[in-house]
Amino acid sequence: MTEKDQMKKRVGEYAATFIQPNTAIGIGTGSTAYWMILALGAKVREGFTITAVPTSKATVELAQAHGIPLATLNDVDRLALTIDGADEVDPKLQLIKGGGGAHLQEKMVAAASDRMIVIADEQKLVDRLGKFPLPIEVIPFGWKQVQRRVAALGCPTSEIRQRDGRPFITDHGNYILDAHFGSIADPPALGIALHEIPGVVEHGLFIGLATTVLVGRADGTVDELHRPG
């Protein structure tokens, strides 16, 4: 296991300690969330009672393999907590998510939660969002029109995400436009502007959703960062 994988494992397992029994929670998608799900599965096998709402088909399969009881977002009124990863985290705990292509469901689950705990290794911390390409889920029909509108917002380059030489298809049958902004001066304003473009289903800017970030450090420690204010 690489040092980076060890960091992800530590922070994922630590995040599982925040889960309270007899609650409904959201469980995220990605390489760090993977370790949290494994730790939660171990607790369930010991008799821990929980209901989890998964954020992707991949998470459904992983959770089922480890015996975690699942529900859909339509089955619950409110979630006590969501634990998920991120691709970038800034000092205000604003996020870029969607490297795995599941940010639409991830955002819906996070918005339905009382708290969102983000789990990340220290390499995900940035002073300003945008070095990681911003994932934008778009409907396939007319996606080039969306691309032109995104360029007009100050994005010099963007491309449809590929897998095995073909467009990556999300769980909802859409494309992902990866937008290389380079630096995003005002994430909330950009988020609003993107939602005004016809054909945009959802973008990977998570604003005002994360309440806590658990950061795995190379020295083996886990730091807790809390949203300012």
N, C-alpha and C positions, 0 to 999 in steps of 0.2 A: 504494500500500500504506500502510495506517495505521501509526502508531507502534506500536500494540499488535501488529499483524500482523508488523511487523519484529522485535519482541521475540520473538515465537513462532518466527519463522524462525531467528533467531540461536541460540536455546536448543535448538531441534530439530536443527539442523545440528551443534551442539556435542555433543549427546547421541550422535549417530551415531559420533563418534570413540571412544566407549567400547566399541564392538562389536568383538570379536576374531574373526578368521577361523576357519572350520572349527568353529563352535559352533552350538548351537541356542538361539534366543532367542525371547522373547515380544514382540510389537509391539502397541502400544495403539491406542486409538480417540480421535479428537478433533482439534481444530484445531491443537494444538501437535504432537501425534504425526504429523500430516500431513506436516510439514516434515522430521521425522526419517525418515519412510518415503521421502520423495523423495530425501533425501541417501543413504540406504541403497541405494536403487535405482541411483543414480549409481555407487556403489562396486561393486555387482554387475555393472553393465555394463562396468566396468573389469577384471573378473576376480575380484572378491572372492567367496569361497565362504562361504555362510551358509545356514542353514535357519531359517525364521521361523514361529512359531505365532501366527496373528492372533486378535484378541479380539472380532471382530464381522464380520458380513457386509460392512459398509462397508469395513473394513480389508482383508478378502480381496480385494475388487474393486480397491482402490487398489494393494495390493501386487502383484497380478497384472498390473495395467496398467504397472507399472514393473519387471517381470521378476524379482521376488524369489521364490525357491523357498519353497514353503509346506508345512507339515505340520500335523496336528491334535495336540491334547494327548495323544491316545491313541497317537500314533506315537513319543513320546519318553518316556524315563525321568525326565529332569530337564532343566531349562533353566538355562543359565549366567547369564542376565540377562533381565529384562523392562524395557522402557522404555515408560512410559505417562504420560499427563497426570493432572491432578487439578482438582477444582473448589474445594477449600480445603485448605490445609496449615497445621497448627499447629506450635508450637515443638518438640513431641516427634516431629514428622514423622508424626503421625496425619492421616488424609485423609478428606475426603468426595469420593466419585466417583459417577458415574452420571448426570451431566447429559446424556450421549448415550444413556443407557439400556442400556449394555453392561456394567454393573458385575458381573454374575454371572460372565460369562466372564473379565472382567478380573481378578477376585479369584482364580478358579481358576488362571489362568495365573501370576499373581504368586506364589501359594502354592507353585507347582511350580518356582519359580526360586531360584537361590542368592542373587541380588541383585535389588532393584527400584530402578531409577532413575526418579524422577518429574521431569517437565519441566513448568515452569510460568512464567508471567510474574509479576512482583512483586505484582500485584493479588490473587493467589490466597493470599498469606500472611495469616493471621489469628492473633489471640491465643487465640481459642477457637472451636472448630467450631460451626456451627449457623446462621449467618446464611444460608448457601446451603441451600435446602430439601434434606432428606435423602431421596434416592431409595430406595424400598423396593419390590422386585419381589414382586408378589403374584399368586396364581392368581386368575383372574376369578371363579370360584365363591366366593360369600360374601365378596367383598372389603370390603363394608361392615362385616362383623363384625371384620375385621382393622383397619379404620379406627377402630372404637370402642376396640379394645384399644390401639392406638397413642396415641389421645387420653388414655387412662388412664395412660400413661407420661409425661405432661406436655407433650403436643403440642397446642397450642390449635387449630391448623387444619391440614388436609391435604386433598389432592384428587387424583383420578386424572388423570395427565398426558394431555393432549389433543393430537391432530394432525388438522388439517382438520376440526375439529368432532366427531371420534370418539376413543375411547380409543387412546392410543399402544400399539402391540403390540410387545413385545420379540422378539428372535430366537427365543425359546423359547415364544412364544405367550401371554405373561403381560402383566399391567398393571404400570404404575409408579405407586405412591402417593408423591407428593411431600409430605413431612412438614415443616412449618415449626416447628421446635423453638425457633428464635430464639437459644438458647445451650445448649450441651450440656456440663454440668459434668463428667460422667464418661463419656467415649465408650466405654471397654471395657465398663462395666456396662450401658450402653444397648444395645450390640451383643448382649450375652448375652440381655437381656430381649426384644429383637426376635426373636431366633431361637427363643424359647420360644412365640411366637404361631403357632398353626396357620394355615397359608395363606401365611406369609411364606416366600418362596423364598430371597431374599438381600437384604441391605441394603448401602448405600453407604459404611459406615464401614470403613476399611482401617486396622487396628490392628496394629502390629508388622511390617508388610510392607515399607514403604519404608526403604531403607538410605541413600539419597542423594537430595537434591532439587537440581536445577539450576534456578536462578532467573534469568530474563531481566530485566535492569534497563533503565530508560528511557534511561540514559546509554550503553547499548551493551555493558555488561559482563554477564558471566554468573557468578553466585556459586554455590559448591557448599556445601550444607548437609548435615551428616551426623547420623544419629540419635544422640542422647545415649546414653552408656554403651556 
